[in-house]
Amino acid sequence: MKIFLTEYHSENKIYAGVNIFAMNEDEAELIADEQGVTIVGEIVSVSFKPEFSDYLSQVEEVHNEPHVLH
């Protein structure tokens, strides 16, 4: 699954559009046409601020602890 960024125009201004989740660019183009937006890019990586990465590792530790379901 890929994430595509979009934009749209209204009253001579450009605004950020919806993020499109699609398997490929062709599928994303179809969705963009239906939504009336233009694809401007694809998210290819994400990097977090160091303080947020530390928080994420703490959250992962909590979720990786064994849980007993009754």
N, C-alpha and C positions, 0 to 999 in steps of 0.2 A: 504494500500500500504506500502510495506517495502522497505528499501534501503540496498543493498548488496554491499560490497566493494570487489574489485577483484585485481588480479595481473597477470602479464605475464612475461615470461622469454625470453630474447633475448641476444645472444652472452654471455652466462654464467652470465648474470646480471638479477636481479629482478626489475621490474618496477611496479608502481601503474597502475592498469587498469581502465576500465570504471566503473562508479557506475551503478548498475542494479536496476531498479525499477520494483518490481514484487509483486504479492499477497502473494506468499509463496516461500519456499526454493526450492521446486520441479520445479516451473516455472522459478525461477532464475537460477537453474542448466541448464535447457534447453537453456536459453538465453546465459549463460556463454559458453556452448559448441559451440553454433553458432558463438560466438565472439572470441573463442580461448583463453579464460581467465579462471582463477581459482578463485572461491569464497574464500575469506579469513576471512570474517566477516560480521556482520549486524549492522547497526546503530540502537541503541535502545534508545538513548537519546542525546539531544544536550543542552549544557549549554554555555551561552554567557558571555563574559567579562562584568563586571559591566558598563563600559562606553558604550559598544555597546547596552546593555539592555536599558539604558537610551535613546539612540538614537531611538531604536525600539519603545519605548513607545511614543516618540514625533511623529514618523511617523504614528503610529496607531491613534493618536489624529487627525491628519490632514485628514486621510482617513475616520474617523468616523464622520466628520463634514457633515451636510446636503449639498447636491449639487443640483442646479437647472439645469435641462437639457431642452433645448428648441428644 
